[in-house]
């Protein structure tokens, strides 16, 4: 603890509020990222099912999910824009010196963001206005645009973790930039695919969890069954895949960022036959208190044999490695992520067993309780993954090239603390508005489904979409609508 205090005393006063501000905005924005990246894909899966099987319930679900997708995207624009400004305002040292090397990733993400906005608008406008399959195929590039945005962000982040593609002049400024090498760094592949599958997994579990709650509340109709089954099947298939990708990403960190690996595994001294600690707390003298110790497992996981040598934190000077507190934070975040991932594998196996034996979802309430919690748990793992990645590489903002303290703004600390308070207040209002809109949409849809004529008289017609240009409401139909293929229940679909 004393060593941590000494290190903090040697840092600029504005470093702590700048880091807190960046941490808060990143932690808030990353909760929306799974839906921006993965919800378009899940929506199109349901849309395709509805068209291929002439299924009005599937089309109703796809249309409603597309409305939620649009609202979420609007909120993501706000939080994403704030982050874009913060990179320049809070870390001018990094952007001024290294922007020419890794800035292309942010450019790719910006273009993907713009393209995704256009495609979402076309998709929303196309309901009941385009031919069914024309409407679907025009939306197919939407998930690809989302993946392109993820590509840009992960390219920038992976470069910050494993920088390459440049030379340094005598003054230490980057020259001779190789854009291809700067994008495709050694850790880019493992990090990108781990991130993309995590987003798909999280969005699928969250969407399925909404309908799991409906099942627990007695809504056992086909609408809730299909709304649960399709996204949960996607999640169940991807869960073991993600576990293997996570293992691959951790092993890439072991080879390319050994000090970060030592922090996430709280390894103090370089050694072989290193034990694995599940949780536990690292002290500044290298002792570990609490947690579950599993002999030799860390070496086995890193190199598939107990004799694998694992680099310890003490292999570099104290100023060049995470503090004991930071290592403990990264370690706990990593262990929480692994623990939740292991439990999700058991849930996926439960689901697969039921389908193999009965060709049906598990019928017990405990399964749906676990399914409802899975979405929230995945959001926790997303936060933990970000904490592991960012805290584990401290004190470097550009690994082994620039410290966080060297990149921070010269703005007075009091101004940054004030800005943090303002941003927190604005985000509470923004996320509160998002929740209010989604709940209003849910009420509107429930009124339509229940067919309450008296209650529906107080609301605009459900068939008249609240997004995009307005149109005259159409009569309800039992099958797929010939002009848009959306298919309406009583009250229509929005």
Protein Blocks (a to p, Z undefined) as FASTA:
>chain_A
ZZmmmmmmmpcfklmmmmmmmmmmmmmmmmmmmmmmmmmmmmmmmmmmmmmnopaklmmm
mmmmmmmmmmmmmmmmmmmmmmmmmmmmmmmmlmmmmmmmmmmmmmmmmmmmmmmmmmmm
mmmmmgopacfklmmmmmmmmmmmmmmmmmmmmmmmmmmmmgghiacdfkopaehiafkl
mmmgfklmmmmmmmmmmmmmmmmmmmmmmmmmmmmnopacfklmmmmmmmmmmmmmmmmm
mmmmmmmmmmmmmmmmmmlmmmmnopabgcehiacdeejiddfkopaeejjddehklmmm
mnopaklccddfklpcfklcccfklmmmmmmmmmmmmmmmmmmmmmmmmmmmmmmmnopa
cfbfklmmmmmmmmmmmmmmmmmmmmmmmmmmpcbfbghkacfklmpcfbdfklmmmmmm
mmmmmmmmmmmmmmmmmmmmmmmmmmmmnopaklmmmpccfklccedjddddddddfbdc
fklonopaehiaZZ
